[in-house]
Amino acid sequence: MPVFLATTDPAFEEGFVTLMNAKREDSPDVDATVAAIINDVRNRGDAAVIELTARFDRLDLTQDSLRFTPEEIAKAVAQVSAEDRAALELAAERIRAYHVRQMPDDAQWCDPEGATLGWRWSPVSAAGLYVPGGLASYPSSVLMNAIPAKVAGVARLAIVVPTPDGLVNPLVLAAAEIAGVDEIYRIGGAQAIAALAYGTETIAPVDKITGPGNAFVAAAKRRVFGKVGIDMIAGPSEILVIADSDNDPDWIALDLLSQAEHDESAQSLLITDDAGFGQAVAAAVDVRLETLERAAIAGASWRDFGAVITVRDMDEAADLSNRIAPEHLELCVADPEALAEKTIHAGAIFLGPWTPEAIGDYVGGPNHVLPTARSARFSSGLSVMDFLKRTTLARMTPDALRAIGPAAERLAQSESLEAHGLSVRARLDKLNR
């Protein structure tokens, strides 16, 4: 049974804070284990990766079999049906078209003092993408991570994907091929993150690592950050639907379940200005759970972390949404654009009743790698910007240095950095002579 809250209730604030503070993920203390794995891979390279893969994935590898061969990839991709291939290609086309528009422009100008200033953008040289394996194997995530990297101009893109017991998902390899991935390795866990960050005899190190994973993968990404860049530390999926009564309760129920079925720790929330409609949606969820294939997972998520919140009006709904800062936000209201102007903290916003969040997961175009756990307050979803870096440019003329150099010299002296000031003064003295 989900939580039912109403802002008119005197105890609402206490209940809302409890809901927001609910511990939604199983985060055992894995850091010590992960630290040992990373250290082992740094010291022993391929040998450590091979031993750890045998232990955790029950798969015996050699140096020669760490990487999928072109023949192995072709054989797996051949198993993909024409219909699945077409769906992947449509998704890839739309994702690529959206992310091309994100590419920033270089800039350069001359300021009033005569100095030439600007910046340029350049891609990281190599990126590594982690793809979960086994049951949680998502070809859509391959497209969402790999395509922005390629659009940004990353020259080398390596994928690590665990294949427990040798199980390979052909759709993952097909997605990698469509996205233009250069290397695919059949390894996972913290050892795969360590291999990407530090390199081994077989796997060259990368500059940035993206992609979701379990608690061990998340802990490994935290530990290697600084040696390499990372995208984010993703938590369980979440969705907030703001809906008025002019909606089909079953549609809204399915939208809530679309995230609940990801994980027992996922969170699905409904905010509405009609208490009766909220009850109708909850009833529709119960009906759908009777036949849903992943009912055990979705049911636990809805029972333990779901909520229906009744508000006085949509302004109040927007205020609560900004406090929640959801990963996914659906606005199923009469004027979703107007409400979107007020909901400033969200990973992705889906406007109107004909835009289910699932479209964003696959073929909408915007990225589905999004900030969770209220981090949308200060971060954004994955984009080409995650694979680019900005370099600033500056060129002084003699007149420009004469105009602004004395201020630099003065500031250097105030910070007791003598050589800083002298490097400017030496040039100014030459100009004065």
Steps between C-alpha positions, in 0.01 A plus 500: 500500500657833400499804724208742459577860594307826472642848541187601693591251772677666799743206509584528128847649538612227737367231267655660192843530663480135607416403144794697359743357755401138446809287438440364151806303420687211647843654543712254696844609602677388184771764492770286662431214260502734202825664613666157516372411152625825349841456663521144372422606142752784519770261619426189292308627200344234278575219745291666770215578260496139378498355853227737619286426194526129573399561862209737448373413150589130495675555169851382415682745275850543362676812382394416147132460591452811716391693192223396264639427155335645189388148410336449841322834471378421148371160610307650792362790298374255238261362763322836531166507321434750224232663715733544797775630273262756348391618844862543611585691184199731538597570860863560401398740224283706734756500783773608258289779349416638846856494629649656187306814590675511839843555349631837620681754284856621541529875555763770456485880522711808553418707808523882530858482632611305193534158663379198303297265719290191448457132553497178305333165562672166448397144582664269747724259313353178639186411694386181669137394527379260767203287394330279761478135401276207580134582569556878516647523150374804314595564136327839525763609754773412251346740250443772761861491618690420181327729251565828689865396534530440127313821418747686724783353297647248744755307295495180705197357678534178700212306655521260793204266542498200736383173349426280805523131415590609147153647439513764225216733408513535119302825520776662707760410239271619221448831678876536541553436131233751399644763735852458364667350808863408437571233763279266706632305801309221677580613854305682770495609862755714680778319314369632166492857633856461628615360164349798316648751742852361538539273200631146474718319252197451276276796583636849444384758757229754419445862600137478607267222618122512467215256548294348783585208725443337838636613837846361422515684168381822662761472775771431242400806298526712815847364569644553152355850463791737465707246313222509241179696465164337571146592403312459829421255779152380407250373757171313456258622234230749591201669340267778609173543313303820549151436365159662512175304488470537123713189448448127467590350841630187327745701288639671807518167685706351218733800500560453871561128453741563211758612756387277788576191290867599473590429860340432837675819616358714218255775595177600325311806620172659393400857578145600414251772592215246513502248787244279326719479192796403717297214647397392150863487386598295806219257423616476138852419619361213708315362198808517279714330764278194474637424152827693469794275417727676751223536759718383788754775438253773407266409785777525760610837362145640503426359845820616669581828324195606297279794595190689390505865606196723475565874467282810503611616156771459237717775646527289813576199280787690336644595839498138616649384171793738543563359846491146363717587195396179324697308241191479275213748518176452306265798477159362406307822543300742287795736443821300544723770351387753761559251782840407353608863542449459875657155541865597477659197669454182294723273297256474210148640451232328292228737387137393468310171524629372166863501614560200726840486665573174317529696173794681661660171596522388141416718202419855612849631431605664831729291717358257753810506723368743760577628851328313782461538877418873479824576319301670221521802731861547385575266210379405155446190293769355277578702187775571251635745758605204715747400230630848422738730681542874458840663455526876539708714265667837563743715302635836614630769268755751633224758536271253679777404743575869562129556578433213738844377606549741791183369667631143470832608650322671788288195577806273489675722753194491727523120499879503562568319174806691388581306182143543381531876519852507358395299194262784416734782609787375281283537192360834609851632558600401148197679363580810702857502370 
